[in-house]
Amino acid sequence: MDAQIQVRNASKVFSSNGSEITALQDINLDIHSGQFVCLLGPSGCGKSTLLNAIAGFSPPSSGTVKVDGKVVQSPGADRGMVFQEYALFPWMTVGENVGFGLEIKKTPKARIKEKVDMLLSKLRLQDFRDRFPKDLSGGMQQRVAIARVLALDSPILLMDEPFGALDSLTRRNLQDELLRVWTEYGKTIIFVTHSIEESVYLADRTIVMTYRPGTIKKDFSITLPRQRDPAAPEFNELKKELAGLVIEEQRRYNQSDTWAHALN
């Protein structure tokens, strides 16, 4: 069966002040429908650059990205994006934020209400429907952002360090919520993270990327049974193996010039 997402010989070069920086080089990657894939590596390894290429925000300088056999050249309804910054509209209530994309698509109001009600219930937000984002914690705002993407029924969910700014307890709660959503809805998820433990906890596959130019250092298949226990020996053995690879790239990052801080 063909992969849902195909990346072929993809490279990305940025130009600034007469210099060229290669952020990605010859990336080849197949992701199948329903997989949960984490992109892992230090700052400057091109994780977000690769995610943005798949999203269609910044196509590769050379090579191709295809979704369902079609070359990605711009954002599309088949790919929903969740950012670390919650990107909610502060003047809209929780319910209005979740239903915004459906309003844009001119979905009938009865259908919007039905779908918003269902998602607010699924993500335990029903009691906050009429609140504004400023009244919510960071974790709850991120739940709203996830619900807004799910409302559009995009088969692919792209997540750029969505839990990176949260405290550890809230982060684990949202990781469990995300796994529940993934299991129930069968989405394909590509999830950018700096956290080795997060990648082992969440993913079917973890793609470890090298420091600039970003390439695939290793593609790990993670077959630990769910729900995963971070205290289990098998979990920590895999975490240790991944850490060794990431630390190698972190050392390269630490020895690099100041450009490293500009690209991710």
C-alpha positions in Angstrom: 0.0 0.0 0.0 1.3 3.5 -0.9 2.3 5.8 1.9 -0.2 8.6 2.8 2.8 11.0 3.0 5.8 10.6 0.8 8.9 12.8 1.1 11.4 12.3 -1.7 14.9 13.9 -1.9 13.6 17.0 -0.1 16.1 19.7 0.7 15.5 23.2 2.0 17.9 26.1 1.6 17.4 29.5 3.3 19.2 32.6 2.1 20.0 35.5 4.4 22.5 38.4 4.0 24.1 36.8 1.0 24.6 33.4 2.7 22.9 30.2 2.2 22.0 27.8 5.0 20.9 24.2 4.2 18.2 23.3 6.8 17.2 20.0 5.2 19.2 17.7 2.9 17.9 14.8 0.9 15.1 13.7 3.2 13.3 10.5 2.2 10.4 9.4 4.3 7.2 7.4 4.0 4.4 7.8 6.6 1.3 5.5 6.4 -2.2 6.4 7.3 -2.9 6.2 11.1 0.7 6.3 12.2 1.9 8.4 15.1 5.4 9.7 14.1 7.6 12.0 16.3 10.4 14.1 14.8 13.1 14.3 17.4 16.3 16.2 17.6 18.1 19.4 19.0 17.3 22.9 17.9 18.5 23.5 14.4 18.0 20.0 13.0 15.1 21.1 10.8 12.2 19.4 12.6 9.9 22.3 12.2 11.2 23.0 8.7 10.2 19.5 7.6 6.8 19.8 9.3 6.2 23.1 7.5 7.1 21.5 4.2 4.5 18.8 4.8 2.0 21.4 5.9 2.6 23.4 2.7 3.7 26.6 4.5 7.2 26.4 3.1 7.8 23.9 0.3 11.2 22.3 -0.2 13.8 24.0 -2.3 14.3 20.7 -4.2 12.6 17.3 -4.1 8.9 16.7 -3.4 6.4 16.2 -0.6 3.3 14.3 -1.6 0.1 13.6 0.3 -2.2 10.9 -1.2 -0.1 11.0 -4.3 -0.5 14.8 -4.9 2.5 17.2 -4.6 2.1 19.6 -1.7 2.5 23.2 -2.8 0.3 25.0 -0.2 -1.7 24.3 2.9 -4.8 22.2 2.5 -7.9 20.9 4.3 -6.3 17.4 4.5 -3.7 18.7 7.0 -4.5 20.4 10.3 -1.9 22.2 12.2 -1.5 22.7 16.0 1.2 25.1 17.2 3.0 25.6 20.5 1.4 29.0 20.7 -2.3 28.3 21.0 -3.3 30.8 18.3 -6.9 31.1 19.6 -9.0 34.2 18.7 -9.2 36.1 22.0 -12.4 37.8 21.1 -14.2 34.5 20.5 -15.5 32.1 23.1 -14.3 28.5 23.3 -17.3 27.3 21.3 -16.8 29.9 18.7 -13.1 29.1 18.4 -13.8 25.4 17.9 -16.5 26.1 15.3 -14.6 28.9 13.4 -13.3 26.7 10.6 -16.7 25.2 10.0 -18.2 28.7 9.8 -15.6 29.6 7.1 -16.6 26.4 5.2 -20.3 27.6 5.5 -21.3 24.5 7.3 -25.0 24.5 8.4 -25.4 26.0 11.8 -27.1 22.9 13.2 -24.2 20.8 12.1 -21.7 23.2 13.6 -23.5 23.1 17.0 -23.6 19.3 16.8 -19.9 18.9 16.0 -18.8 21.6 18.5 -20.9 20.0 21.3 -19.4 16.6 20.5 -15.8 17.8 20.5 -16.2 19.9 23.7 -17.5 16.8 25.4 -14.7 14.6 24.0 -12.0 17.0 25.2 -13.8 17.7 28.5 -14.4 21.4 27.7 -18.2 21.4 27.7 -18.3 23.5 30.9 -16.2 26.2 29.3 -18.1 26.7 26.1 -18.9 30.3 26.8 -15.5 31.3 28.3 -12.9 33.3 26.5 -9.3 32.1 26.1 -8.0 34.5 28.7 -10.0 32.7 31.3 -8.4 29.3 30.5 -5.1 27.7 31.6 -2.5 26.9 29.0 -3.4 23.3 28.9 -7.1 24.1 28.4 -6.3 26.5 25.6 -4.3 23.8 23.9 -7.3 21.5 24.2 -9.4 24.1 22.4 -6.8 24.4 19.7 -6.8 20.6 19.2 -10.6 20.6 19.1 -10.6 23.3 16.5 -8.4 21.3 14.2 -10.4 18.1 14.8 -13.6 19.9 13.8 -12.3 20.1 10.3 -11.9 16.3 10.0 -8.4 16.6 8.5 -7.0 13.1 8.2 -3.5 14.4 9.0 -2.7 16.3 12.2 0.6 18.2 12.3 1.8 19.3 15.7 4.8 21.6 16.4 5.8 21.2 20.0 2.3 21.7 21.2 3.0 20.8 24.8 6.4 22.3 25.1 5.4 25.3 27.2 3.3 23.3 29.7 4.2 22.1 33.2 5.0 18.3 33.4 1.6 17.3 34.9 -0.5 19.2 32.4 1.8 17.9 29.6 1.2 14.3 30.6 -2.5 14.8 30.9 -2.6 16.3 27.4 -0.4 13.5 26.0 -3.0 11.0 27.3 -5.8 13.1 25.8 -4.0 13.1 22.4 -3.5 9.4 22.5 -7.2 8.9 23.2 -8.1 11.2 20.3 -5.6 9.4 18.0 -7.0 6.0 18.9 -10.6 7.1 18.5 -10.3 9.1 15.3 -7.5 7.2 13.5 -5.6 10.3 12.5 -2.1 10.3 11.1 -0.1 12.4 13.5 3.4 14.0 12.9 4.6 15.5 16.2 7.7 17.7 16.6 9.4 17.5 20.0 12.6 18.1 21.8 11.7 15.6 24.6 13.0 12.1 24.3 10.6 10.8 26.9 7.6 12.4 25.1 8.6 10.7 21.8 8.8 7.2 23.4 5.6 7.8 25.3 3.6 8.8 22.2 5.0 7.5 19.0 4.8 4.4 16.8 7.9 5.7 15.1 10.5 8.3 16.2 12.6 9.9 13.5 15.9 11.2 14.9 17.3 14.1 12.9 20.8 15.3 12.6 22.0 18.8 13.3 22.1 21.1 10.2 21.9 20.1 7.5 18.9 18.1 8.8 18.9 14.5 7.6 17.4 11.4 9.1 19.9 9.9 11.5 17.7 6.9 12.5 14.1 5.8 12.1 13.0 4.0 15.2 9.9 1.7 15.4 8.5 1.8 18.9 6.4 -1.3 19.7 6.0 -1.0 23.5 2.5 -1.8 24.5 0.2 1.0 25.5 -0.4 2.5 28.0 3.3 3.0 28.4 5.0 3.2 31.7 7.9 5.6 31.8 9.3 3.7 34.8 9.5 0.4 33.0 12.9 -1.0 32.1 12.0 -1.4 28.4 10.9 2.2 28.2 14.1 3.5 29.8 16.3 1.2 27.6 14.8 2.7 24.5 15.0 6.2 26.0 18.7 5.7 26.7 19.3 4.5 23.1 17.6 7.6 21.7 19.3 9.9 24.1 22.7 8.7 22.9 21.8 9.6 19.3 20.3 13.0 20.2 23.3 13.9 22.5 25.7 13.3 19.6 23.7 15.9 17.6 23.4 18.2 20.5 27.2 18.3 20.8 27.4 19.3 17.2 24.8 22.0 17.9 26.8 23.3 20.9 29.9 23.5 18.7 28.2 25.3 15.9 28.1 29.0 15.0 25.2 31.3 15.9 23.2 30.3 12.8 22.1 27.2 14.7 19.7 29.4 16.8 18.0 30.8 13.8 16.8 27.6 12.1 14.5 24.9 13.5 
